[in-house]
């Protein structure tokens, strides 16, 4: 099968920085090629029009068209033209696009088009209880309604999206997948003793991921464990609510003086170094308020790390509370901190949670398993339409 992905992000030094959507696409694309399928990733919003190879994956960079008032439409028509040419020239069978800002609205492709819910702008606005841009809402609803089929990374995201857009679309639930690190990436012999008391947060510094709760949680943790250290890794961003150019600056102002001495911010971590960062941690924390099916959680779990995360919606589809991680309201700072402290002080609990987390990813969320499920769904869409 010849498969295309249409995306606004992809993790490569040529295409620029990427979040969870890009990482999930890369994981799935590599798994597809190992199953002998051909993959092309179309990345929009690029500085140039270009094509190169990322191993077995073909990457097509697409530069947006700049024309006052019509850039959105002309860019879509440019993307449509490129993809339709590839349908003829390269026998492209199907294109999967994400739902963010309705990339495929007003496109007419000559191949099958599938939309995967990673979380639209309207979805995240709904979860954060802030107004959605009506134009984005219109484009996202238009794109969803014109697709041949739909996938959602979680049941929670599918149900919430249908509610937001007042639709009754059928979604095949296929979660994000992750390429499993080798077993040697973590060593249980050194985990039998008390480690370095390091807590790790990996992700963009943005309000929806609960990062403004993180300082308040850590302030409480320091009262329980004065040796604890907090490592923060991820892109800094502007804050929509306050207009601050730096969410990290907002976070720093919330740490107590004592806690701030134990905080280390590394900035963005290159994709190639992500396993190295996770290896430094004893506990990974994710106090998010808005996700669809977070790749960062899977990365930590795949490394055999104990995870303490928010208990909202999607979370119960990722983690079995008390078995493969601990779920807690990010607004309950004392309870969240107490859960972290318990894991830091109890090596048996830490190992139990970490081993179960690794096992859960192996059985349910490995890229190979997700790739096979996705290919089966692609084939069912094609067979049904023919």
C-alpha positions as CSV (number, residue, x, y, z in Angstrom):
1,X,0.0,0.0,0.0
2,X,1.2,3.5,-0.8
3,X,0.3,5.8,2.2
4,X,0.5,9.5,2.7
5,X,0.4,11.7,5.8
6,X,-0.6,15.3,5.7
7,X,0.7,17.2,8.7
8,X,1.8,20.6,10.0
9,X,4.7,19.0,12.0
10,X,7.3,16.2,11.7
11,X,10.4,15.6,13.9
12,X,13.4,16.3,11.7
13,X,16.1,19.0,11.7
14,X,15.0,20.0,8.2
15,X,11.3,20.3,8.8
16,X,11.6,22.0,12.3
17,X,10.4,21.2,15.8
18,X,7.5,18.9,16.5
19,X,5.1,17.9,19.2
20,X,3.2,14.7,19.8
21,X,1.4,14.6,16.5
22,X,4.6,14.6,14.5
23,X,6.2,12.0,16.8
24,X,3.2,9.7,16.4
25,X,3.3,10.1,12.6
26,X,7.0,9.2,12.5
27,X,6.5,6.2,14.7
28,X,3.6,4.9,12.6
29,X,5.3,5.7,9.3
30,X,8.4,3.7,10.3
31,X,6.3,0.8,11.4
32,X,4.5,0.9,8.0
33,X,7.7,0.7,6.1
34,X,8.8,-2.3,8.1
35,X,5.6,-3.9,6.9
36,X,6.7,-3.2,3.3
37,X,4.4,-0.3,2.7
38,X,5.5,3.0,1.0
39,X,5.1,6.2,3.0
40,X,5.2,9.9,2.0
41,X,4.8,12.6,4.6
42,X,3.5,16.0,3.3
43,X,4.6,18.7,5.8
44,X,3.0,22.1,5.3
45,X,4.1,25.5,6.5
46,X,7.7,25.0,5.4
47,X,10.2,27.7,4.4
48,X,10.7,26.0,1.0
49,X,9.2,23.5,-1.4
50,X,11.5,20.5,-1.2
51,X,11.6,16.7,-1.1
52,X,14.1,14.5,0.8
53,X,14.2,11.1,2.4
54,X,14.2,10.3,6.1
55,X,15.4,6.7,5.9
56,X,12.7,4.8,4.0
57,X,10.2,7.7,4.5
58,X,9.7,10.3,1.7
59,X,9.2,13.8,3.1
60,X,7.6,16.5,0.9
61,X,8.0,20.0,2.2
62,X,5.2,22.4,1.1
63,X,5.6,26.2,1.4
64,X,2.4,28.1,2.2
65,X,1.1,30.4,-0.5
66,X,1.1,34.1,0.6
67,X,-1.8,36.1,-0.8
68,X,-3.7,38.5,1.4
69,X,-7.0,37.1,2.4
70,X,-6.7,34.0,0.3
71,X,-3.6,32.3,1.7
72,X,-5.6,29.6,3.4
73,X,-7.5,28.7,0.2
74,X,-4.6,28.9,-2.2
75,X,-2.4,26.8,0.1
76,X,-5.0,24.1,0.3
77,X,-5.3,24.0,-3.5
78,X,-1.6,23.8,-3.8
79,X,-1.5,20.8,-1.4
80,X,-4.4,19.2,-3.3
81,X,-2.6,19.6,-6.6
82,X,0.6,18.0,-5.3
83,X,-1.2,15.1,-3.7
84,X,-3.4,14.4,-6.7
85,X,-0.3,14.4,-9.0
86,X,1.2,11.8,-6.7
87,X,-1.9,9.7,-6.8
88,X,-1.3,9.4,-10.6
89,X,2.5,9.4,-10.7
90,X,3.2,7.3,-7.5
91,X,0.0,5.3,-7.1
92,X,-0.9,7.0,-3.7
93,X,-3.7,5.0,-2.2
94,X,-4.8,6.9,0.9
95,X,-3.9,10.0,2.8
96,X,-4.3,10.4,6.6
97,X,-4.5,14.0,7.9
98,X,-4.9,15.3,11.5
99,X,-7.9,17.3,12.6
100,X,-6.0,20.4,13.8
101,X,-7.4,23.6,12.0
102,X,-9.1,21.5,9.3
103,X,-6.2,21.1,6.9
104,X,-8.3,19.2,4.3
105,X,-11.3,21.5,4.2
106,X,-12.2,22.3,0.6
107,X,-9.8,19.8,-0.8
108,X,-10.9,17.2,-3.4
109,X,-8.4,14.4,-3.4
110,X,-8.3,11.6,-6.0
111,X,-7.4,9.0,-3.3
112,X,-9.1,8.1,0.0
113,X,-8.9,10.7,2.7
114,X,-9.0,9.7,6.4
115,X,-9.0,12.2,9.3
116,X,-7.4,11.1,12.6
117,X,-8.4,12.9,15.8
118,X,-5.3,14.1,17.7
119,X,-7.3,17.0,19.1
120,X,-8.6,19.9,17.1
121,X,-8.4,23.6,18.1
122,X,-12.1,23.4,19.0
123,X,-11.5,20.3,21.1
124,X,-8.7,21.9,23.1
125,X,-10.6,25.2,23.5
126,X,-13.5,23.1,24.9
127,X,-11.3,21.3,27.4
128,X,-9.7,24.6,28.5
129,X,-13.0,26.4,28.7
130,X,-11.9,29.2,26.4
131,X,-13.5,30.7,23.2
132,X,-12.8,28.9,19.9
133,X,-12.1,30.9,16.8
134,X,-15.2,30.5,14.6
135,X,-13.1,30.2,11.5
136,X,-11.1,27.3,12.9
137,X,-14.3,25.7,14.1
138,X,-15.8,26.0,10.6
139,X,-12.8,24.6,8.8
140,X,-12.4,21.7,11.3
141,X,-16.1,20.7,11.0
142,X,-15.9,21.0,7.2
143,X,-12.8,18.8,7.0
144,X,-14.4,16.1,9.3
145,X,-17.6,16.0,7.3
146,X,-15.9,15.6,3.9
147,X,-13.5,12.7,4.9
148,X,-14.0,9.2,3.7
149,X,-13.4,7.7,7.2
150,X,-12.3,8.7,10.7
151,X,-9.9,7.4,13.4
152,X,-9.6,8.7,16.9
153,X,-6.7,8.1,19.2
154,X,-9.1,7.8,22.2
155,X,-12.8,7.1,22.8
156,X,-12.9,10.3,25.0
157,X,-11.7,12.4,22.1
158,X,-14.1,10.9,19.7
159,X,-17.2,11.4,21.9
160,X,-16.1,14.9,22.9
161,X,-15.4,15.9,19.2
162,X,-18.9,14.7,18.1
163,X,-20.4,16.7,20.9
164,X,-18.5,19.9,20.1
165,X,-19.3,19.8,16.3
166,X,-22.8,18.4,16.8
167,X,-22.0,15.4,14.6
168,X,-22.6,11.7,14.8
169,X,-19.6,10.5,12.9
170,X,-18.3,6.9,13.4
171,X,-14.7,6.7,14.6
172,X,-12.4,3.7,14.7
173,X,-10.5,3.9,17.9
174,X,-6.8,3.3,17.3
175,X,-4.5,4.9,19.9
176,X,-1.1,6.4,19.3
177,X,1.8,3.9,19.1
178,X,5.4,4.1,20.1
179,X,8.5,2.3,19.1
180,X,9.7,0.4,22.2
181,X,13.2,1.1,23.5
182,X,15.4,-1.9,24.0
183,X,15.1,-3.5,27.5
184,X,18.7,-2.4,28.3
185,X,17.4,1.2,28.2
186,X,16.5,0.8,31.9
187,X,18.2,-1.4,34.6
188,X,16.2,-2.7,37.4
189,X,19.2,-3.6,39.5
190,X,20.0,0.1,40.1
191,X,16.3,0.8,40.7
192,X,16.3,-1.6,43.7
193,X,17.8,1.2,45.8
194,X,16.8,4.8,46.4
195,X,17.8,6.7,43.3
196,X,18.5,10.4,42.8
197,X,15.0,11.7,43.6
198,X,14.6,13.1,40.1
199,X,11.1,14.0,38.8
200,X,10.8,14.7,35.1
201,X,8.3,16.6,33.0
202,X,8.6,16.3,29.2
203,X,6.4,18.4,27.0
204,X,5.7,21.8,25.7
205,X,5.4,24.5,28.3
206,X,1.8,25.5,27.7
207,X,-1.1,26.1,30.0
208,X,-3.2,23.2,28.7
209,X,-0.6,20.7,29.8
210,X,-1.0,21.8,33.4
211,X,2.5,23.3,33.7
212,X,1.3,26.2,35.9
213,X,0.1,23.5,38.4
214,X,3.6,21.9,38.4
215,X,5.3,24.6,40.5
216,X,2.6,24.4,43.1
217,X,2.8,20.6,43.2
218,X,6.6,20.8,43.5
219,X,6.3,23.3,46.3
220,X,4.3,20.8,48.3
221,X,6.6,17.9,47.3
222,X,9.7,19.8,48.7
223,X,7.9,19.9,52.1
224,X,7.8,16.1,52.0
225,X,11.1,15.4,50.3
226,X,13.8,18.0,50.5
227,X,16.1,16.0,48.2
228,X,13.7,16.0,45.3
229,X,14.7,17.6,42.0
230,X,12.5,18.6,39.1
231,X,13.8,18.4,35.6
232,X,11.7,20.2,32.9
233,X,12.3,19.5,29.2
234,X,10.3,21.1,26.4
235,X,9.7,24.2,24.3
236,X,8.8,27.4,26.0
237,X,5.7,29.2,24.5
238,X,3.7,32.3,24.9
239,X,0.7,32.1,27.3
240,X,-2.6,32.8,25.6
241,X,-4.4,33.9,28.7
242,X,-2.0,36.4,30.1
243,X,-0.2,37.4,26.9
244,X,3.2,36.6,28.5
245,X,5.9,35.7,25.9
246,X,7.2,33.0,28.2
247,X,5.3,30.4,30.1
248,X,8.5,29.4,31.8
249,X,8.7,32.9,33.3
250,X,5.2,32.4,34.6
251,X,6.2,29.1,36.1
252,X,9.3,30.4,37.8
253,X,7.2,33.0,39.6
254,X,5.1,30.3,41.2
255,X,7.9,28.2,42.7
256,X,8.8,28.9,46.3
257,X,12.4,30.1,46.8
258,X,13.4,26.8,48.3
259,X,11.8,24.8,45.5
260,X,13.2,26.9,42.7
261,X,16.7,25.9,43.8
262,X,15.8,22.3,43.0
263,X,14.4,23.0,39.5
264,X,16.4,22.5,36.2
265,X,15.0,23.6,32.9
266,X,16.7,22.2,29.8
267,X,14.6,23.7,27.0
268,X,13.7,21.6,24.0
269,X,15.1,18.1,23.8
270,X,16.0,16.8,20.3
271,X,14.0,13.8,19.2
272,X,17.2,11.7,19.1
273,X,17.9,12.4,22.8
274,X,14.5,11.6,24.3
275,X,15.4,8.2,25.7
276,X,18.5,9.7,27.4
277,X,16.3,12.3,29.1
278,X,13.9,9.7,30.4
279,X,16.7,7.5,31.7
280,X,17.6,10.2,34.2
281,X,14.2,10.2,35.9
282,X,12.8,8.3,38.9
283,X,9.2,9.5,38.4
284,X,7.6,11.2,35.3
285,X,4.8,13.7,35.9
286,X,2.1,14.9,33.6
287,X,-0.4,17.2,35.2
288,X,-2.3,18.0,31.9
289,X,-5.7,19.4,31.5
290,X,-6.1,18.8,27.8
291,X,-4.8,15.9,25.7
292,X,-6.1,13.4,23.2
293,X,-3.7,10.4,23.8
294,X,-0.3,11.8,24.8
295,X,2.8,10.3,23.3
296,X,5.0,11.6,26.1
297,X,3.1,9.4,28.6
298,X,3.7,6.4,26.3
299,X,7.4,7.3,26.0
300,X,7.8,7.4,29.8
301,X,5.8,4.1,30.3
302,X,7.8,2.4,27.6
303,X,11.0,3.3,29.5
304,X,9.6,1.5,32.5
305,X,9.2,4.7,34.4
306,X,6.6,5.2,37.2
307,X,4.1,7.9,36.1
308,X,2.0,10.2,38.1
309,X,-0.5,12.0,35.8
310,X,-3.8,13.8,35.6
311,X,-7.0,11.8,35.9
312,X,-9.0,13.5,33.2
313,X,-11.0,11.8,30.4
314,X,-8.4,10.2,28.1
315,X,-6.1,9.3,31.0
316,X,-7.9,6.1,31.9
317,X,-7.5,4.8,28.4
318,X,-3.7,5.2,28.7
319,X,-3.1,4.1,32.3
320,X,-4.7,1.6,34.7
321,X,-4.8,3.7,37.9
322,X,-2.7,2.2,40.6
323,X,-1.3,-0.5,38.3
324,X,0.6,1.1,35.4
325,X,0.7,4.5,36.9
326,X,-1.1,6.8,39.4
327,X,-3.8,9.2,38.3
328,X,-4.8,12.3,40.3
329,X,-6.4,15.7,39.8
330,X,-3.6,18.2,38.9
331,X,-5.6,20.9,40.9
332,X,-5.1,18.8,44.1
333,X,-1.5,19.9,44.7
334,X,-1.1,18.2,48.0
335,X,-2.4,14.8,46.8
336,X,-0.5,15.0,43.6
337,X,2.7,15.7,45.5
338,X,2.0,13.0,48.1
339,X,1.6,10.4,45.2
340,X,5.0,11.5,43.9
341,X,6.6,11.3,47.3
342,X,5.2,7.8,47.8
343,X,6.7,6.6,44.6
344,X,10.1,8.2,45.4
345,X,10.3,6.6,48.8
346,X,9.1,3.1,47.9
347,X,11.3,1.3,45.4
348,X,9.0,-1.7,45.2
349,X,6.1,0.6,44.2
350,X,8.3,2.4,41.7
351,X,9.3,-0.9,40.1
352,X,5.8,-2.3,40.2
353,X,4.3,0.7,38.4
354,X,7.2,0.9,35.9
355,X,7.2,-2.7,35.0
356,X,3.4,-2.7,34.5
357,X,3.7,0.5,32.5
358,X,6.2,-1.1,30.1
359,X,4.1,-4.3,29.8
360,X,1.0,-2.2,29.0
361,X,2.7,-0.4,26.2
362,X,4.2,-3.6,24.8
363,X,0.7,-5.3,24.7
364,X,-1.4,-2.4,23.6
365,X,0.6,0.6,22.2
366,X,3.7,-0.7,20.4
367,X,4.1,0.9,16.9
368,X,4.0,-2.5,15.3
369,X,0.6,-3.4,16.8
370,X,-0.9,0.0,16.0
371,X,0.5,-0.2,12.4
372,X,-1.2,-3.5,11.8
373,X,-4.5,-2.3,13.2
374,X,-4.3,0.8,11.1
375,X,-3.5,-1.0,7.9
376,X,-6.4,-3.3,8.4
377,X,-8.7,-0.3,8.8
378,X,-7.3,1.4,5.7
379,X,-8.0,-1.8,3.7
380,X,-11.6,-2.0,5.1
381,X,-12.2,1.7,4.0
382,X,-10.9,1.0,0.5
383,X,-12.7,-2.3,0.1
384,X,-16.0,-0.7,1.4
385,X,-15.8,2.2,-1.1
386,X,-14.9,0.1,-4.1
